[in-house]
């Protein structure tokens, strides 16, 4: 098991996201959680892919390096939604969520998760992109979803694992879990490659 191969390391998830915590736990890993009070601000010159990586690295770098133990691994991630190059962040209120979902309705968009895996002696940055296709959503469907699920903590104003994902997503190219917030296969592979002799 991967957790036995990595048992000498202290893994720290730099995220308060319940979805990322769930997905990392499902890998069979023991880990601690640290809070990252990082403003999700970024240079407007960056591409969507660069933005996701920039924010993930920013979260990892917010951890006090003087507290890093020799065998500590920090995992940080940030997920963004990009529609025709426009980055849709987390909606601040009902109206913003409504606007975002109306923009996404009937269209294809990209969900990009940037990941930073960092220890004292190395750092790995990468991103994973999934393509998500929404059917044409009617106003009643959008309003029902926002009122009942209040997706204000989710990029693009929706969660694929929630009601709107069941009824609204017609096609997905790429990783489902990436859209949830963490590309677990790629995280698993990078941990094995850098910190384990398994496989």
C-alpha positions in Angstrom: 0.0 0.0 0.0 1.2 3.5 -0.8 0.6 4.7 2.8 3.1 2.0 4.0 5.7 3.1 1.5 5.2 6.7 2.6 4.9 6.1 6.3 8.2 7.7 7.0 6.9 11.0 5.6 4.5 13.5 7.2 2.0 14.5 4.6 0.3 17.9 5.0 -2.6 19.0 2.9 -2.6 22.8 2.5 -6.4 23.1 2.0 -9.6 23.5 4.0 -11.6 22.0 1.1 -13.7 19.1 2.3 -13.6 17.6 -1.2 -9.8 17.6 -1.4 -9.6 16.1 2.1 -12.0 13.3 1.1 -10.1 12.5 -2.1 -6.7 12.5 -0.5 -8.0 10.2 2.2 -9.4 7.8 -0.4 -5.9 7.3 -1.6 -5.2 5.6 1.7 -2.9 8.3 3.0 -2.6 9.6 6.5 -2.2 13.4 6.5 -2.6 16.5 8.5 -4.4 19.7 7.4 -3.1 23.2 7.6 -5.1 26.3 7.0 -4.0 28.5 4.2 -5.3 32.1 4.4 -4.1 33.0 1.0 -5.8 35.7 -1.2 -6.6 34.2 -4.5 -5.1 37.0 -6.5 -2.8 36.5 -9.5 -1.2 38.6 -12.3 -3.7 39.1 -15.2 -0.9 38.3 -17.7 -1.0 34.6 -16.8 -2.8 31.9 -18.8 -5.5 29.9 -17.1 -3.0 27.0 -16.7 -0.4 29.3 -15.3 -2.9 30.8 -12.9 -3.9 27.5 -11.4 -0.3 26.6 -10.8 0.5 30.0 -9.5 -2.2 29.8 -6.9 -1.3 26.2 -5.9 2.3 27.3 -5.4 1.2 30.3 -3.4 -0.7 28.1 -1.0 2.2 25.8 -0.5 4.7 28.7 -0.1 2.4 30.2 2.6 3.5 27.5 5.0 6.4 28.7 7.2 9.4 26.9 5.7 11.2 27.1 9.1 8.6 24.7 10.4 9.3 22.1 7.6 10.6 18.9 9.0 13.1 16.8 7.0 10.5 14.2 5.9 7.5 16.5 5.3 5.5 16.7 2.1 3.1 19.6 1.5 0.3 19.0 -1.0 -1.5 22.2 -2.3 -3.9 22.6 -5.1 -6.1 25.2 -6.7 -8.9 24.6 -9.2 -10.2 27.2 -11.7 -12.8 27.2 -14.4 -12.0 28.7 -17.8 -14.6 29.6 -20.4 -13.1 30.7 -23.7 -10.0 32.0 -21.7 -12.1 33.9 -19.1 -11.4 32.6 -15.6 -14.6 32.1 -13.5 -13.7 32.2 -9.8 -15.8 31.5 -6.8 -19.1 33.5 -6.8 -19.4 35.9 -4.0 -23.2 35.9 -4.0 -26.4 34.6 -5.6 -26.2 37.0 -8.6 -22.6 36.1 -9.4 -23.4 32.4 -9.2 -26.4 33.0 -11.5 -24.3 34.9 -14.0 -21.6 32.2 -14.1 -24.0 29.3 -14.6 -25.8 31.1 -17.4 -22.5 31.6 -19.1 -21.6 27.9 -18.8 -25.1 26.7 -19.9 -24.9 24.9 -23.3 -21.1 25.3 -23.6 -17.9 23.5 -23.1 -15.4 24.8 -20.5 -12.1 23.8 -19.0 -11.5 22.9 -15.4 -7.9 23.2 -14.5 -6.3 22.1 -11.2 -2.8 23.3 -10.4 -0.9 21.2 -7.9 2.2 21.9 -5.9 4.0 19.0 -4.1 6.8 20.3 -1.9 9.3 19.0 0.5 12.5 20.5 1.9 14.7 19.5 -1.0 12.3 19.4 -4.0 9.2 20.9 -5.5 6.9 19.6 -8.2 4.4 21.8 -10.1 1.9 20.5 -12.6 -1.6 21.0 -13.8 -4.4 18.8 -15.1 -7.2 19.9 -17.4 -10.6 18.4 -17.9 -13.2 19.4 -20.5 -16.8 19.7 -19.2 -19.9 20.1 -21.4 -23.1 21.5 -20.0 -26.5 21.1 -21.6 -28.7 24.1 -22.0 -29.9 24.8 -18.5 -33.2 26.5 -17.9 -33.5 29.4 -15.4 -35.5 27.2 -13.0 -32.8 24.6 -12.9 -30.1 27.1 -12.2 -32.1 28.9 -9.5 -33.0 25.6 -7.8 -29.4 24.5 -7.7 -28.1 27.8 -6.3 -30.9 28.1 -3.7 -30.5 24.5 -2.5 -26.7 24.0 -2.7 -25.3 27.5 -2.3 -22.1 26.8 -4.4 -20.3 29.9 -3.2 -17.1 28.0 -2.4 -16.8 26.4 -5.8 -15.0 27.7 -8.9 -17.4 28.4 -11.7 -20.3 28.3 -9.2 -20.9 24.5 -9.3 -19.8 21.2 -8.0 -19.8 18.2 -10.5 -20.7 15.8 -7.6 -23.9 17.7 -6.8 -27.4 17.9 -8.3 -26.4 20.1 -11.2 -23.7 17.6 -12.2 -26.3 14.8 -12.3 -28.7 16.7 -14.5 -26.6 19.2 -16.3 -23.4 17.7 -17.5 -23.7 16.0 -20.9 -20.1 15.0 -21.4 -16.8 14.9 -19.6 -13.3 14.5 -21.2 -10.7 13.9 -18.6 -10.7 13.3 -14.9 -13.9 13.5 -12.9 -11.9 13.9 -9.7 -9.9 16.8 -11.2 -13.2 18.6 -11.6 -14.0 17.9 -7.9 -10.8 19.6 -7.0 -7.9 17.1 -6.9 -6.4 15.0 -9.7 -5.8 12.0 -7.5 -4.2 9.8 -10.1 -1.6 12.3 -10.9 -1.0 13.2 -7.3 -0.6 9.5 -6.5 1.9 9.1 -9.4 4.0 12.1 -8.4 4.2 10.9 -4.8 5.4 7.5 -6.0 7.8 9.0 -8.4 9.4 11.3 -5.9 9.0 9.7 -2.5 8.5 5.9 -2.9 10.2 2.9 -4.5 6.8 1.4 -5.2 6.3 0.5 -8.9 
